[in-house]
Amino acid sequence: MQMLKKGYFGDFGGRFVPELLMPPLIELEEAMDRIMPSPIFKEELGRIMADFVGRPTPLYHCQGLSEMLGRNIWLKREDLAHTGAHKVNNTMGQALLAKHMGKPRLIAETGAGQHGVATATAAAMLGLECVVYMGSIDVKRQSHNVRRMKLLGAEVRPVEAGTKTLKDAINAALRDWIAEQRTTHYCLGSVTGAHPFPLLVRDLQAVIGREAKRQFMEKMGGKLPYMIVACVGGGSNAIGAFHEFVPHKEVRLVGVEAAGTGELGCYHSATLTKGEHGVLHGALTKLLQDKHGQVEPSHSVAAGLDYPGVGPEHAGLQAAGRAEYYCVNDTQALNAFQVLCRTEGIIPALESSHALAWVLDNAESIPRGEHVIINLSGRGDKDLDIIEEVLGI
């Protein structure tokens, strides 16, 4: 989706921030325009993505699932990128940009921990200091990734404020950035926040869709897939998968949010399907709020989807009718997790399991024999403690 005016995707986006945040945002936008198009930056990032991250990631045809559903199911294997998720596509680009800007320190927020691990990895590889803010609830339920961050040399700062999850980690990181903007770059993990972050993260994650399109067309003699499906929390993996296909109107784009437990009145993270217009973390988007405009708590069994807002480009795609958004509950995601483990020998992240669950539960609405690409945004090692607690496995 093209920005009709600077910083906006249709009616959504913008830069609604305190005055103290304007200088680093403007500095970042100018650095993007000056540094990222340069041959030196593009060559260096390309080499890192190939030799360190391991791109391109495979596009894998699921024989077992395809036979079971009567539809051709493909996985874009972001779980096979270094660190085990799509997050590293963004952090390597932002960390390299920060180094070119002369910023020796990275800060980041994280929910599921994958963005924190990816930021710590990029910082270690490029010789930068790293601090990661993480809600204290997420510190406990994603202890595996906390240990990984510390091994990589990052300082993990638990956040005790608010709901003690991703929203509050972002707030803490923004306060740090205001205080330390001269030496620090805020490596935001999703396509959320004030301009230029939604554009910056989208452009770095768009490698997913570019590769998937090329790989699918090579395998299928120039044909395009029927549908692209991805989970949506903040929305970076989904925008990365969708972006290359947005101009191809014949390709359905489906984003899948977290419905929580699915019980009436439960907390959830289904921002696009159940939220309303509002401003969160500097952007006009859709979010979960009460009748007084206060941000409501969110919930998902997948920590990376536990966020009450969404990237403004997703809100714009929905409003334009170009992308469809649905939600599945925790039980559906947990079932899909087990199906992929036992049918394909792949352990998916619980976030990605939401996208798979929608396909499993809605296969009959997809024409038989058609081709569906699911973005497998990460692997499920980080979720095994949750799986053991919930399923007893």
Protein Blocks (a to p, Z undefined) as FASTA:
>chain_A
ZZfbghiahjbgcjdddfklmmmmmmmmmmmmmmmmpmklmmmmmmmmmmmnopacdddd
dfklmmmnopacddddfklpghhiaklmmmmmmmmmmmmnopabdcdddfklmmmmmmmm
mmmmnopacdddddfklmmmmmmmmmmmmmnopacdddfehjlpaklmmmmmmmmmmmmm
mmpccddfbfedjdfklmmmmmmmmmmmmmmmmmmmmmnnopacfbdcdddfkommmmmm
mmmmmmmmmlccdddddehjopghiacfbfklmmccddeehiacdddddfkopacddddf
blklmccbdcfklmmmmmnopaccddddfklmmmmmmmmmmmnopacdfklmmmmmmmmm
mmmmpcghiacddddfbcfklmmmmmmmmnoZZ
